């Protein structure tokens, strides 16, 4: 059902980052996936506006952390290389925020280490990202996503003090795991989101996965839309992932152990439609947050899926209620801000 206002907010987000997770710090490559994906999304936005008069807003979460600084010479390298495109995003009313990862160069092993247990380094990655963002945009990053769902109470508190108002790192349903790829050098584990709320909430200072009953904090967590794989589909899905592995197509190890799927424009359209329909039935005041990594642009069939899935949303029976908007406006449409202010 739509909200009281008759609107169903939809946030379409992209993590803007290098195509490779383990980038070559001596021979940095252009972010080809992003270039291809943004070309597709720009074309879709123009066609939708011309044919329907509807405006699509996107949310871009850009890597500006120490790995980017070390490899490309400047944490804000992406923005300085794509000033015209960023200007177009701003003119279109898109959201732009940061997407910190916690890679640290391990000189002894000659590879990147994903650091999760050294909070001082994690804080450094967050501060670097936010400082670079503020230097180029002359304002704090009001919305952000931590890399690899790697959130903690300390990281969220730091982000809040740096000006964040909305966190989009939480993906409900994912169980604790060692990391996205087991072969990567890393410390700690990814959080257990099994019982994470599936509705926007102000997090408790003691546990970011629990709502704060006092609603005293200013920061909101806007959970990404996820779907629990039905028991009937779990075995076929596992066989499909194993088949991809045998064909030497990269499949994240983390994905193989999960029974949760994040809503993504790159999903096969029949699955995308099924997930959307289930999510819309789940709540009396539904919303959708779809997230994609920019490297999907390196795969032509995934780009085709992106265009088809957006078209599917526009032809959905509830399409007249859909508003493709930014995170803050999504919260406003859902009445979250008004209720919290009334409670205060």
VEXBATI-353560 format. One record per residue (C-alpha): residue in one letter; z, y, x. Coordinates in pm, 1 decimal, m for minus. Layout:
// VEXBATI-353560
@aa: A; z: Z; y: Y; x: X
...
***
This chain:
// VEXBATI-353560
@aa: X; z: 0.0; y: 0.0; x: 0.0
@aa: X; z: m65.6; y: 356.1; x: 118.9
@aa: X; z: 218.2; y: 594.2; x: 198.1
@aa: X; z: 357.8; y: 830.2; x: m64.7
@aa: X; z: 96.8; y: 1080.9; x: 50.3
@aa: X; z: m176.4; y: 821.9; x: m9.3
@aa: X; z: m255.1; y: 806.3; x: 362.1
@aa: X; z: m250.0; y: 511.0; x: 602.4
@aa: X; z: m234.0; y: 640.4; x: 961.9
@aa: X; z: m435.8; y: 457.9; x: 1226.5
@aa: X; z: m382.4; y: 523.5; x: 1598.4
@aa: X; z: m660.4; y: 398.4; x: 1826.9
@aa: X; z: m533.3; y: 400.1; x: 2185.6
@aa: X; z: m686.6; y: 333.1; x: 2525.8
@aa: X; z: m504.3; y: 272.1; x: 2854.9
@aa: X; z: m730.7; y: 454.4; x: 3101.8
@aa: X; z: m710.0; y: 278.8; x: 3437.3
@aa: X; z: m903.5; y: 105.2; x: 3715.6
@aa: X; z: m1105.2; y: m203.8; x: 3625.4
@aa: X; z: m913.8; y: m418.1; x: 3876.4
@aa: X; z: m537.9; y: m464.6; x: 3861.1
@aa: X; z: m515.5; y: m510.9; x: 4238.1
@aa: X; z: m728.3; y: m219.0; x: 4352.5
@aa: X; z: m874.1; y: m197.7; x: 4702.2
@aa: X; z: m685.1; y: 96.4; x: 4849.0
@aa: X; z: m936.3; y: 128.6; x: 5134.9
@aa: X; z: m1249.0; y: 117.8; x: 4919.7
@aa: X; z: m1165.7; y: 277.1; x: 4585.0
@aa: X; z: m1416.8; y: 210.1; x: 4310.1
@aa: X; z: m1510.9; y: 421.0; x: 4007.3
@aa: X; z: m1357.6; y: 319.3; x: 3676.1
@aa: X; z: m1676.3; y: 171.6; x: 3533.3
@aa: X; z: m1507.2; y: 8.4; x: 3235.7
@aa: X; z: m1368.2; y: 338.4; x: 3121.2
@aa: X; z: m1704.7; y: 508.7; x: 3160.6
@aa: X; z: m1876.5; y: 246.4; x: 2945.4
@aa: X; z: m1600.4; y: 235.4; x: 2684.2
@aa: X; z: m1577.5; y: 611.1; x: 2644.2
@aa: X; z: m1956.1; y: 631.5; x: 2605.7
@aa: X; z: m1932.4; y: 378.7; x: 2320.6
@aa: X; z: m1640.7; y: 555.7; x: 2153.3
@aa: X; z: m1806.8; y: 895.2; x: 2187.5
@aa: X; z: m2123.0; y: 761.1; x: 2026.9
@aa: X; z: m1923.5; y: 597.2; x: 1746.8
@aa: X; z: m1732.3; y: 919.2; x: 1685.6
@aa: X; z: m2054.1; y: 1121.5; x: 1657.1
@aa: X; z: m2222.8; y: 870.6; x: 1427.0
@aa: X; z: m1919.9; y: 843.6; x: 1200.3
@aa: X; z: m1892.2; y: 1221.5; x: 1173.1
@aa: X; z: m2264.6; y: 1258.2; x: 1099.8
@aa: X; z: m2280.8; y: 976.6; x: 845.2
@aa: X; z: m1946.8; y: 1007.8; x: 667.6
@aa: X; z: m1799.4; y: 1343.9; x: 763.4
@aa: X; z: m1486.7; y: 1164.5; x: 883.1
@aa: X; z: m1322.2; y: 1256.2; x: 1209.5
@aa: X; z: m1195.4; y: 991.4; x: 1449.9
@aa: X; z: m915.1; y: 1089.4; x: 1683.5
@aa: X; z: m830.9; y: 870.5; x: 1981.7
@aa: X; z: m525.7; y: 849.0; x: 2208.6
@aa: X; z: m585.3; y: 824.2; x: 2583.8
@aa: X; z: m304.7; y: 708.3; x: 2814.9
@aa: X; z: m408.5; y: 783.1; x: 3172.1
@aa: X; z: m289.4; y: 623.7; x: 3496.4
@aa: X; z: m141.2; y: 889.5; x: 3728.9
@aa: X; z: 108.0; y: 680.6; x: 3924.5
@aa: X; z: 162.1; y: 611.9; x: 4299.7
@aa: X; z: m100.3; y: 335.3; x: 4311.1
@aa: X; z: m362.4; y: 585.8; x: 4192.9
@aa: X; z: m232.5; y: 848.4; x: 4435.7
@aa: X; z: m235.9; y: 603.1; x: 4727.1
@aa: X; z: m583.0; y: 468.5; x: 4650.6
@aa: X; z: m766.7; y: 779.0; x: 4528.8
@aa: X; z: m575.2; y: 1048.4; x: 4716.0
@aa: X; z: m436.1; y: 1224.2; x: 4407.2
@aa: X; z: m237.1; y: 1089.9; x: 4109.5
@aa: X; z: m443.3; y: 1320.2; x: 3885.3
@aa: X; z: m771.3; y: 1193.8; x: 4034.7
@aa: X; z: m906.2; y: 1079.1; x: 3699.2
@aa: X; z: m860.0; y: 1417.6; x: 3533.6
@aa: X; z: m1010.2; y: 1611.3; x: 3823.5
@aa: X; z: m1312.5; y: 1377.8; x: 3821.6
@aa: X; z: m1369.6; y: 1401.4; x: 3445.7
@aa: X; z: m1284.4; y: 1760.0; x: 3355.4
@aa: X; z: m1571.5; y: 1795.4; x: 3106.3
@aa: X; z: m1477.1; y: 1477.0; x: 2926.1
@aa: X; z: m1109.7; y: 1569.7; x: 2910.3
@aa: X; z: m1210.9; y: 1906.9; x: 2766.9
@aa: X; z: m1405.0; y: 1721.5; x: 2496.9
@aa: X; z: m1096.8; y: 1514.3; x: 2413.6
@aa: X; z: m886.5; y: 1825.9; x: 2379.6
@aa: X; z: m1150.4; y: 1996.0; x: 2163.6
@aa: X; z: m1161.8; y: 1686.0; x: 1939.8
@aa: X; z: m785.3; y: 1693.8; x: 1891.2
@aa: X; z: m722.2; y: 1366.7; x: 2073.6
@aa: X; z: m387.0; y: 1266.8; x: 2219.6
@aa: X; z: m362.9; y: 1253.9; x: 2599.2
@aa: X; z: m60.5; y: 1101.1; x: 2767.8
@aa: X; z: 34.3; y: 898.9; x: 3073.8
@aa: X; z: 40.6; y: 525.0; x: 3136.9
@aa: X; z: 263.2; y: 455.8; x: 3440.5
@aa: X; z: 240.9; y: 126.5; x: 3624.6
@aa: X; z: 496.7; y: 37.0; x: 3891.4
@aa: X; z: 275.8; y: m96.4; x: 4171.5
@aa: X; z: 408.4; y: m50.9; x: 4524.5
@aa: X; z: 213.9; y: m135.4; x: 4840.6
@aa: X; z: 375.6; y: m419.9; x: 5035.2
@aa: X; z: 257.1; y: m357.5; x: 5391.1
@aa: X; z: 407.3; y: m680.3; x: 5526.2
@aa: X; z: 203.6; y: m892.1; x: 5285.4
@aa: X; z: m92.9; y: m659.8; x: 5259.7
@aa: X; z: m95.5; y: m653.7; x: 4881.1
@aa: X; z: 37.8; y: m471.0; x: 4578.8
@aa: X; z: 381.9; y: m555.4; x: 4443.5
@aa: X; z: 469.2; y: m492.2; x: 4078.5
@aa: X; z: 822.8; y: m358.8; x: 4104.1
@aa: X; z: 1047.5; y: m393.8; x: 3799.0
@aa: X; z: 1398.0; y: m442.6; x: 3940.4
@aa: X; z: 1420.8; y: m141.3; x: 4174.7
@aa: X; z: 1485.2; y: 131.3; x: 3917.5
@aa: X; z: 1460.1; y: 402.0; x: 4183.1
@aa: X; z: 1096.8; y: 302.4; x: 4245.6
@aa: X; z: 1025.7; y: 271.2; x: 3874.4
@aa: X; z: 1167.9; y: 621.3; x: 3828.1
@aa: X; z: 945.9; y: 744.4; x: 4111.3
@aa: X; z: 638.5; y: 604.3; x: 3936.6
@aa: X; z: 735.2; y: 770.8; x: 3609.7
@aa: X; z: 817.6; y: 1104.9; x: 3773.0
@aa: X; z: 493.4; y: 1102.2; x: 3973.1
@aa: X; z: 290.5; y: 1038.9; x: 3658.8
@aa: X; z: 461.1; y: 1306.5; x: 3453.7
@aa: X; z: 451.5; y: 1565.0; x: 3731.9
@aa: X; z: 77.6; y: 1509.3; x: 3780.9
@aa: X; z: 17.6; y: 1535.8; x: 3406.5
@aa: X; z: 214.4; y: 1857.5; x: 3373.4
@aa: X; z: 39.0; y: 2008.7; x: 3675.0
@aa: X; z: m305.2; y: 1967.4; x: 3518.1
@aa: X; z: m223.9; y: 2019.0; x: 3149.4
@aa: X; z: 54.1; y: 2275.8; x: 3184.4
@aa: X; z: 275.1; y: 2086.3; x: 2941.4
@aa: X; z: 477.8; y: 1764.2; x: 2935.2
@aa: X; z: 324.0; y: 1434.5; x: 2826.6
@aa: X; z: 461.4; y: 1403.7; x: 2473.3
@aa: X; z: 341.0; y: 1044.1; x: 2422.3
@aa: X; z: 316.2; y: 764.1; x: 2677.4
@aa: X; z: 294.7; y: 388.8; x: 2738.1
@aa: X; z: 453.6; y: 197.8; x: 3022.6
@aa: X; z: 223.6; y: m49.1; x: 3195.9
@aa: X; z: 242.1; y: m418.1; x: 3099.2
@aa: X; z: 501.6; y: m357.3; x: 2823.8
@aa: X; z: 752.3; y: m306.2; x: 3106.7
@aa: X; z: 1009.2; y: m84.0; x: 2935.9
@aa: X; z: 1385.5; y: m51.5; x: 2990.9
@aa: X; z: 1672.3; y: 166.6; x: 2872.6
@aa: X; z: 1670.3; y: 359.2; x: 3199.9
@aa: X; z: 1293.5; y: 418.3; x: 3195.3
@aa: X; z: 1299.4; y: 534.7; x: 2835.6
@aa: X; z: 1587.1; y: 773.2; x: 2902.5
@aa: X; z: 1403.1; y: 923.4; x: 3199.3
@aa: X; z: 1084.3; y: 965.4; x: 2996.8
@aa: X; z: 1285.7; y: 1137.8; x: 2724.9
@aa: X; z: 1434.2; y: 1384.7; x: 2972.1
@aa: X; z: 1081.3; y: 1456.9; x: 3101.0
@aa: X; z: 963.3; y: 1562.5; x: 2756.4
@aa: X; z: 836.4; y: 1244.5; x: 2588.4
@aa: X; z: 869.9; y: 1242.1; x: 2212.6
@aa: X; z: 692.8; y: 912.6; x: 2134.4
@aa: X; z: 688.2; y: 584.7; x: 2325.3
@aa: X; z: 415.4; y: 328.3; x: 2247.2
@aa: X; z: 517.9; y: 54.1; x: 2491.5
@aa: X; z: 686.0; y: m185.0; x: 2248.1
@aa: X; z: 471.6; y: m474.7; x: 2124.0
@aa: X; z: 686.4; y: m677.0; x: 1881.9
@aa: X; z: 679.6; y: m1055.2; x: 1899.8
@aa: X; z: 607.2; y: m1105.3; x: 2269.8
@aa: X; z: 855.8; y: m1336.3; x: 2438.2
@aa: X; z: 998.0; y: m1271.3; x: 2783.2
@aa: X; z: 753.5; y: m1367.1; x: 3056.9
@aa: X; z: 726.4; y: m1348.5; x: 3438.1
@aa: X; z: 428.9; y: m1112.5; x: 3419.7
@aa: X; z: 69.2; y: m1078.2; x: 3305.3
@aa: X; z: m73.2; y: m1288.8; x: 3591.8
@aa: X; z: 146.9; y: m1534.9; x: 3779.7
@aa: X; z: m46.4; y: m1497.5; x: 4104.8
@aa: X; z: 50.3; y: m1130.4; x: 4131.1
@aa: X; z: 340.8; y: m1040.2; x: 4356.6
@aa: X; z: 611.6; y: m904.4; x: 4128.1
@aa: X; z: 984.4; y: m873.1; x: 4069.0
@aa: X; z: 1178.0; y: m917.9; x: 3747.6
@aa: X; z: 1033.3; y: m1017.3; x: 3413.0
@aa: X; z: 873.9; y: m850.2; x: 3113.3
@aa: X; z: 1113.0; y: m777.6; x: 2824.5
@aa: X; z: 1165.8; y: m1005.0; x: 2528.7
@aa: X; z: 1025.0; y: m830.7; x: 2222.1
@aa: X; z: 1073.8; y: m1127.8; x: 1987.9
@aa: X; z: 1298.8; y: m933.6; x: 1752.7
@aa: X; z: 1173.4; y: m582.1; x: 1821.8
@aa: X; z: 1140.9; y: m364.1; x: 1509.4
@aa: X; z: 793.0; y: m344.9; x: 1359.6
@aa: X; z: 848.7; y: 0.1; x: 1211.9
@aa: X; z: 891.8; y: 336.8; x: 1394.7
@aa: X; z: 1251.2; y: 401.8; x: 1498.8
@aa: X; z: 1474.0; y: 614.4; x: 1716.9
@aa: X; z: 1609.5; y: 376.1; x: 1983.5
@aa: X; z: 1973.5; y: 316.9; x: 2055.6
@aa: X; z: 2080.5; y: 451.9; x: 2398.1
@aa: X; z: 2246.0; y: 115.6; x: 2467.3
@aa: X; z: 1947.4; y: m100.3; x: 2365.8
@aa: X; z: 1599.4; y: 42.1; x: 2322.5
@aa: X; z: 1506.9; y: m255.8; x: 2103.4
@aa: X; z: 1759.0; y: m155.1; x: 1837.4
@aa: X; z: 1743.5; y: 151.9; x: 1612.0
@aa: X; z: 2007.4; y: 416.9; x: 1671.8
@aa: X; z: 2214.9; y: 437.6; x: 1350.5
@aa: X; z: 2308.2; y: 799.4; x: 1429.2
@aa: X; z: 1942.3; y: 903.8; x: 1481.3
@aa: X; z: 2074.7; y: 1142.9; x: 1743.3
@aa: X; z: 1792.6; y: 1101.2; x: 1994.6
@aa: X; z: 1476.8; y: 1302.0; x: 1974.4
@aa: X; z: 1248.1; y: 1030.4; x: 2107.5
@aa: X; z: 1072.5; y: 785.7; x: 1874.8
@aa: X; z: 936.4; y: 440.0; x: 1944.0
@aa: X; z: 610.8; y: 375.5; x: 1761.3
@aa: X; z: 557.9; y: m2.6; x: 1790.7
@aa: X; z: 206.3; y: m122.0; x: 1857.1
@aa: X; z: 63.7; y: m340.2; x: 1579.4
@aa: X; z: 96.1; y: m710.2; x: 1660.5
@aa: X; z: 28.7; y: m1030.8; x: 1471.4
@aa: X; z: 203.1; y: m1365.3; x: 1489.0
@aa: X; z: m49.6; y: m1645.0; x: 1532.6
@aa: X; z: m18.3; y: m1887.2; x: 1242.0
@aa: X; z: 80.4; y: m2247.1; x: 1328.0
@aa: X; z: m259.8; y: m2367.3; x: 1209.2
@aa: X; z: m436.6; y: m2150.7; x: 1466.9
@aa: X; z: m208.2; y: m2205.5; x: 1765.5
@aa: X; z: m368.4; y: m2526.7; x: 1891.9
@aa: X; z: m730.6; y: m2401.3; x: 1856.7
@aa: X; z: m629.2; y: m2079.3; x: 2029.7
@aa: X; z: m466.9; y: m2267.5; x: 2317.7
@aa: X; z: m776.0; y: m2486.8; x: 2358.0
@aa: X; z: m998.8; y: m2179.1; x: 2353.7
@aa: X; z: m795.5; y: m2010.4; x: 2628.1
@aa: X; z: m800.1; y: m2325.3; x: 2839.0
@aa: X; z: m1178.0; y: m2351.8; x: 2796.2
@aa: X; z: m1216.9; y: m1995.3; x: 2918.9
@aa: X; z: m1007.5; y: m2084.1; x: 3222.7
@aa: X; z: m1227.4; y: m2387.0; x: 3299.0
@aa: X; z: m1531.4; y: m2159.0; x: 3282.9
@aa: X; z: m1358.2; y: m1936.3; x: 3539.4
@aa: X; z: m1325.0; y: m1648.4; x: 3299.5
@aa: X; z: m999.3; y: m1459.7; x: 3363.4
@aa: X; z: m730.1; y: m1522.2; x: 3104.9
@aa: X; z: m387.8; y: m1364.3; x: 3160.0
@aa: X; z: m121.5; y: m1629.9; x: 3215.5
@aa: X; z: 107.5; y: m1424.8; x: 2994.1
@aa: X; z: m140.1; y: m1461.0; x: 2707.1
@aa: X; z: m139.1; y: m1841.5; x: 2728.9
@aa: X; z: 236.0; y: m1863.9; x: 2662.5
@aa: X; z: 242.2; y: m1616.4; x: 2374.0
@aa: X; z: 201.6; y: m1671.4; x: 2001.8
@aa: X; z: 151.9; y: m1299.8; x: 1943.4
@aa: X; z: m171.3; y: m1100.0; x: 1945.2
@aa: X; z: m189.0; y: m723.4; x: 1994.1
@aa: X; z: m424.4; y: m541.9; x: 1759.1
@aa: X; z: m728.7; y: m454.1; x: 1968.7
@aa: X; z: m1073.4; y: m320.1; x: 1888.3
@aa: X; z: m1210.6; y: m580.8; x: 2129.8
@aa: X; z: m1098.6; y: m876.9; x: 1916.2
@aa: X; z: m1363.4; y: m1090.2; x: 1743.1
@aa: X; z: m1437.1; y: m906.2; x: 1415.5
@aa: X; z: m1327.9; y: m1192.6; x: 1181.7
@aa: X; z: m991.4; y: m1212.7; x: 1360.3
@aa: X; z: m960.5; y: m834.9; x: 1371.3
@aa: X; z: m1018.7; y: m813.5; x: 995.8
@aa: X; z: m768.0; y: m1089.8; x: 923.8
@aa: X; z: m500.2; y: m920.6; x: 1134.4
@aa: X; z: m566.0; y: m581.1; x: 974.2
@aa: X; z: m542.2; y: m728.9; x: 624.4
@aa: X; z: m216.9; y: m909.8; x: 707.3
@aa: X; z: m63.4; y: m598.3; x: 862.0
@aa: X; z: m159.1; y: m382.0; x: 567.6
@aa: X; z: 6.1; y: m628.5; x: 329.0
@aa: X; z: 319.6; y: m652.0; x: 541.0
@aa: X; z: 470.5; y: m313.4; x: 456.3
@aa: X; z: 495.0; y: m78.0; x: 162.7
@aa: X; z: 410.7; y: 203.5; x: 403.1
@aa: X; z: 164.6; y: 46.9; x: 645.9
@aa: X; z: 18.7; y: 188.9; x: 960.3
@aa: X; z: m195.8; y: 50.4; x: 1241.5
@aa: X; z: m173.0; y: 107.8; x: 1616.6
@aa: X; z: m452.8; y: m63.8; x: 1810.5
@aa: X; z: m444.7; y: m63.9; x: 2190.6
@aa: X; z: m709.5; y: m152.1; x: 2447.7
@aa: X; z: m732.7; y: m147.6; x: 2824.5
@aa: X; z: m1032.3; y: 53.5; x: 2945.2
@aa: X; z: m1169.3; y: m236.9; x: 3148.5
@aa: X; z: m1302.8; y: m393.5; x: 2826.5
@aa: X; z: m1593.7; y: m157.3; x: 2889.5
@aa: X; z: m1713.9; y: m390.0; x: 3166.6
@aa: X; z: m1793.4; y: m659.0; x: 2907.2
@aa: X; z: m2094.0; y: m583.7; x: 2681.7
@aa: X; z: m1991.7; y: m815.6; x: 2397.6
@aa: X; z: m1648.8; y: m650.9; x: 2380.5
@aa: X; z: m1811.3; y: m307.7; x: 2353.8
@aa: X; z: m2016.7; y: m442.0; x: 2065.4
@aa: X; z: m1697.4; y: m565.4; x: 1900.5
@aa: X; z: m1540.0; y: m219.8; x: 1935.5
@aa: X; z: m1822.6; y: m59.1; x: 1740.7
@aa: X; z: m1825.9; y: m337.4; x: 1479.7
@aa: X; z: m1450.2; y: m326.8; x: 1426.1
@aa: X; z: m1446.0; y: 49.6; x: 1376.6
@aa: X; z: m1728.7; y: 7.8; x: 1125.7
@aa: X; z: m1521.1; y: m263.1; x: 959.9
@aa: X; z: m1230.1; y: m23.7; x: 920.4
@aa: X; z: m1458.0; y: 236.4; x: 765.1
@aa: X; z: m1587.3; y: m16.2; x: 511.2
@aa: X; z: m1244.9; y: m163.6; x: 431.9
@aa: X; z: m1135.0; y: m150.3; x: 62.7
@aa: X; z: m855.2; y: 87.3; x: 167.0
@aa: X; z: m1078.8; y: 296.8; x: 391.8
@aa: X; z: m1040.7; y: 607.7; x: 174.8
@aa: X; z: m671.5; y: 605.8; x: 266.8
@aa: X; z: m724.3; y: 563.4; x: 641.7
@aa: X; z: m659.4; y: 860.9; x: 869.0
@aa: X; z: m751.2; y: 812.9; x: 1235.5
@aa: X; z: m492.2; y: 1030.9; x: 1396.4
@aa: X; z: m251.4; y: 1093.6; x: 1684.3
@aa: X; z: 94.3; y: 934.5; x: 1719.0
@aa: X; z: 292.2; y: 1239.5; x: 1607.9
@aa: X; z: 81.3; y: 1290.1; x: 1296.4
@aa: X; z: 118.1; y: 918.4; x: 1221.9
@aa: X; z: 496.4; y: 953.4; x: 1221.1
@aa: X; z: 470.6; y: 1260.7; x: 998.4
@aa: X; z: 248.2; y: 1076.1; x: 748.3
@aa: X; z: 496.2; y: 789.4; x: 738.0
@aa: X; z: 775.1; y: 1033.7; x: 657.9
@aa: X; z: 976.9; y: 937.1; x: 965.2
@aa: X; z: 1027.1; y: 1289.9; x: 1096.0
@aa: X; z: 1122.8; y: 1431.2; x: 758.3
@aa: X; z: 1379.5; y: 1158.2; x: 693.6
@aa: X; z: 1541.3; y: 1194.4; x: 1033.6
@aa: X; z: 1559.9; y: 1573.2; x: 1000.6
@aa: X; z: 1714.8; y: 1539.1; x: 655.0
@aa: X; z: 1971.7; y: 1295.1; x: 793.5
@aa: X; z: 2056.6; y: 1538.3; x: 1073.7
***
